[in-house]
């Protein structure tokens, strides 16, 4: 199932980012280094939230496979991404049969559940990026 593969890929990215954050933390020699590692981990967790169409099982149910020739041309232009061979819903009309949209609102609709989560994600990411400036003084551990 393609949707499971995409979610597994997202989790793999998150795990790799967590390992990078752990390495940064293990190499920390000051409070600033710890704060930079913490900020890095928080940013990665927020950025890796599976909120894109190709990570949503409801979108996969309505996705249409693209024609072979067009897929090959597009892959050459943009790089080879697994979701490039599918056309996902992008408009309200595309989601008429979506069970998620019937309950929670169309994902692209202002005020829908996904719209609220997505806006909260960006507000949180904005706040995290201001959480610690890397040029803060490096107070060594005692």
Secondary structure, 3 states (H helix, E strand, C coil): CHHHHHHHHHHHHHHHHHHHHHHHHHCCCEHHHHHHHHHHHHHHHHHCCCCCHHHCHHHHHHCEECCHHHHHHHHHHHCCCHHHHEECCCCHHHHCCCHHHHHHCCCCCCCCHHHHHHHHHHHHHHHHHCCCCCCCCCCECC
